[in-house]
Amino acid sequence: MNFKIAFVASAMMAFAGVFTMVGCGGDDCTKATDHLAECLNVTTTATATSTTSVACEGTTLCSAQCINAADCAAIKDAFSGMATSASKSFLDCTTKCATAQ
C-alpha cells in the first residue's frame, strides 16, 4: 500500500468515525452516514448523551459529497486495505478534500 492510499484510508476511517459516532447536522452528511453504513454493513447510532455536533461544512461536507457520489463497490474497495483502481476516483476525491486546506 503506498503512502497516498494509507493517508486516505486513515483519513476516511476518521471521517467514518465522525459520521457514525456523532453525526452531522447537514443533509449531505446524514446521507453520507447512511450510505457508508449501508455499504460497509455497519450499524450507526447517534449517542444520546453527545451534545457535540460536527458541522456539515468544509472538509466534512466535501468528504460527505465524495461518499454520496461513490457506489458501494468503490467504498468497500477503499476500505478493504488493498485498494484497487475500483476506488481510485473515490480516493482521489477524498484526498482532494483532505488536502484542500
JOLIN-V28530 format. One record per residue. RES is the residue in one small letter. SS is DSSP state (h for helix, s for strand, l for the rest). Layout:
# JOLIN-V28530
RES | SS
RES | SS
This chain:
# JOLIN-V28530
m | l
n | l
f | h
k | h
i | h
a | h
f | h
v | h
a | h
s | h
a | h
m | h
m | h
a | h
f | h
a | h
g | h
v | h
f | h
t | h
m | h
v | l
g | l
c | s
g | l
g | l
d | h
d | h
c | h
t | h
k | h
a | h
t | h
d | h
h | h
l | h
a | h
e | h
c | h
l | h
n | l
v | l
t | l
t | l
t | l
a | l
t | l
a | l
t | l
s | l
t | l
t | l
s | l
v | s
a | l
c | l
e | l
g | h
t | h
t | h
l | h
c | h
s | h
a | h
q | h
c | h
i | h
n | h
a | h
a | l
d | l
c | h
a | h
a | h
i | h
k | h
d | h
a | h
f | l
s | l
g | l
m | l
a | l
t | l
s | h
a | h
s | h
k | h
s | h
f | h
l | h
d | h
c | h
t | h
t | h
k | h
c | h
a | h
t | h
a | l
q | l
